[in-house]
Amino acid sequence: MKGSTHLLRQINPSFIQDGKITSQAFSPTPKDDKKLSCYDGDQIDPPSAHCHFVESLGLRSVGVVSVTVAECGSLELQALPDPEPFIEHAIIDFDGNEKNDIKRKSKLLRTMAEQRDWLYKS
């Protein structure tokens, strides 16, 4: 993945409050082991990623936003390919970050994604 690679993040309907995406959309949950799941935008486009997420995986998403590998790097977060679940899968790795850092960086990622706006909306 290059610095310009878009990391496509699916937005669960519960991550929208008052019409805005919450930072929860970019915050790994305890089951994620500090690794935030996303799609490698060099391997799949936003509509196809959404279709895969909803139809193949049976999960809920109202659309797709993204941050880049370089944006993650600017926050000292590593973005890595993770093709084990499926070929286009990637992660944003929050390992080594404490709870307050995860919260702060999740908000910054959300802001970056919001500035880019929706790449796909269902």
VENMO-V396032 format. One record per pair of residues at least 12 apart in sequence whose ideal C-beta (glycine too) atoms are under 10 Angstrom apart, sorted by the first residue. I is the first residue (numbers start at 1). J is the second residue. D is the distance in whole Angstrom. If there is no record, write none. Layout:
i;j;d
I;J;D
I;J;D
This chain:
i;j;d
1;40;6
1;41;9
1;42;6
1;43;9
1;68;9
1;69;5
1;72;10
1;79;6
1;80;8
1;81;6
1;90;7
2;42;7
2;68;9
2;69;7
2;70;8
3;68;7
3;69;5
3;70;4
3;71;9
3;72;9
3;73;7
3;74;10
3;79;9
4;41;9
4;42;9
4;68;6
4;69;7
4;70;7
5;40;6
5;41;6
5;42;5
5;43;9
5;66;9
5;67;10
5;68;6
5;69;5
5;70;8
5;72;10
5;79;7
5;81;10
5;90;8
6;38;9
6;39;9
6;40;8
6;41;3
6;42;8
6;45;10
6;46;8
6;49;10
6;64;9
6;65;9
6;66;4
6;67;8
6;68;6
6;69;8
6;71;10
6;113;10
6;116;8
6;119;7
7;26;10
7;36;9
7;37;10
7;38;4
7;39;7
7;40;7
7;41;7
7;42;10
7;65;10
7;66;6
7;67;6
7;68;7
7;69;7
7;71;9
7;72;7
7;79;6
7;90;6
7;91;9
7;92;6
7;109;9
7;113;9
8;38;6
8;39;4
8;40;8
8;41;5
8;43;10
8;44;7
8;45;8
8;46;6
8;48;10
8;49;5
8;50;8
8;53;9
8;64;5
8;65;8
8;66;5
8;67;9
8;88;9
8;90;9
8;113;10
8;119;7
8;120;8
9;21;9
9;25;6
9;26;7
9;36;8
9;37;8
9;38;5
9;39;8
9;49;9
9;61;9
9;63;10
9;64;7
9;65;6
9;66;6
9;67;7
9;92;8
9;109;8
9;110;9
9;113;7
9;119;9
10;25;9
10;37;8
10;38;8
10;39;8
10;46;10
10;49;7
10;50;7
10;52;9
10;53;5
10;54;8
10;57;9
10;59;7
10;60;8
10;61;4
10;62;9
10;63;8
10;64;6
10;65;9
10;120;10
11;24;10
11;25;5
11;26;10
11;50;10
11;60;9
11;61;6
11;62;5
11;63;5
11;64;7
11;65;6
11;113;9
11;118;8
11;120;10
11;121;9
11;122;10
12;24;8
12;25;7
12;53;10
12;59;8
12;60;6
12;61;6
12;62;7
13;60;6
13;61;8
13;62;5
13;63;10
14;60;8
14;62;10
15;27;10
15;60;10
15;61;9
15;62;8
15;65;10
15;110;9
16;62;7
16;63;9
20;110;9
20;114;8
21;62;9
21;63;9
21;65;7
21;110;6
21;111;10
21;113;7
21;114;6
21;118;9
22;106;9
22;107;9
22;110;7
23;102;10
23;103;7
23;104;9
23;105;9
23;106;4
23;107;4
23;108;9
23;109;8
23;110;5
23;111;9
24;106;7
24;110;9
25;65;8
25;106;8
25;109;8
25;110;6
25;113;8
25;114;10
26;38;9
26;65;9
26;67;8
26;72;10
26;77;10
26;92;8
26;94;10
26;102;9
26;105;8
26;106;4
26;107;8
26;108;8
26;109;4
26;110;5
26;111;9
26;112;9
26;113;7
27;94;8
27;99;10
27;102;6
27;103;7
27;105;9
27;106;4
27;107;9
27;109;9
27;110;9
28;91;9
28;92;8
28;93;9
28;94;5
28;95;9
28;97;9
28;102;7
28;106;8
32;91;9
32;92;10
32;94;8
33;91;10
33;93;9
33;94;9
33;95;8
34;91;9
34;92;9
34;93;7
34;94;4
34;95;5
34;96;8
34;97;7
34;102;7
35;78;10
35;80;9
35;82;8
35;90;10
35;91;4
35;92;7
35;93;5
35;94;7
35;95;7
36;67;10
36;72;9
36;77;9
36;79;9
36;90;9
36;91;6
36;92;4
36;93;8
36;94;7
36;102;10
36;106;9
36;109;9
37;53;10
37;82;8
37;85;8
37;89;7
37;90;8
37;91;6
37;92;8
38;64;10
38;65;10
38;66;8
38;67;8
38;72;10
38;79;8
38;82;9
38;88;9
38;89;8
38;90;5
38;91;7
38;92;6
39;52;8
39;53;8
39;64;8
39;66;9
39;86;9
39;88;5
39;89;7
39;90;7
40;69;9
40;79;9
40;80;10
40;81;6
40;82;9
40;83;9
40;87;9
40;88;5
40;89;7
40;90;4
40;91;10
41;64;9
41;66;6
41;67;10
41;68;9
41;69;9
41;88;9
41;90;9
41;119;8
42;69;10
42;81;10
42;88;9
42;90;9
43;81;9
43;83;9
43;86;10
43;87;7
43;88;4
43;89;9
43;90;9
44;86;9
44;87;9
44;88;4
44;89;10
45;64;9
45;119;8
45;120;8
46;63;8
46;64;4
46;65;9
46;66;8
46;118;9
46;119;4
46;120;4
46;121;9
47;63;10
47;64;8
47;119;9
47;120;5
47;121;10
47;122;9
48;64;10
48;88;9
48;120;9
49;61;9
49;64;6
49;66;10
49;88;7
49;119;9
49;120;8
50;62;9
50;63;7
50;64;5
50;119;9
50;120;5
50;121;9
50;122;6
51;120;9
51;122;9
52;86;7
52;88;8
52;89;10
54;122;8
56;86;8
57;85;9
57;86;8
60;122;10
61;120;9
61;121;10
61;122;7
62;118;9
62;120;10
62;121;7
62;122;6
63;118;5
63;119;8
63;120;5
63;121;4
63;122;6
64;113;10
64;118;7
64;119;5
64;120;4
64;121;8
64;122;9
65;109;10
65;110;8
65;112;9
65;113;4
65;114;7
65;115;10
65;116;7
65;117;8
65;118;6
65;119;6
65;120;9
65;121;9
66;109;10
66;112;9
66;113;6
66;116;6
66;117;10
66;118;10
66;119;6
66;120;10
67;79;9
67;92;8
67;108;9
67;109;5
67;110;9
67;111;10
67;112;5
67;113;5
67;115;10
67;116;8
68;112;8
68;113;10
68;116;9
69;90;9
69;92;9
71;92;10
71;108;9
71;109;7
71;112;5
71;113;9
71;116;9
72;92;5
72;93;9
72;94;10
72;105;9
72;108;10
72;109;7
72;112;9
74;108;9
74;112;9
75;92;9
75;94;10
75;97;9
75;101;9
75;104;9
75;105;5
75;106;10
75;108;6
75;109;7
75;112;9
76;94;10
76;96;9
76;97;8
76;101;9
76;105;8
77;91;10
77;92;5
77;93;6
77;94;6
77;95;9
77;96;10
77;97;8
77;101;10
77;102;10
77;105;6
77;106;10
77;108;10
77;109;8
78;91;9
78;92;8
78;93;5
78;94;9
78;95;8
78;96;9
79;91;7
79;92;5
79;93;7
80;92;8
80;93;6
92;105;9
92;106;10
92;109;8
94;106;8
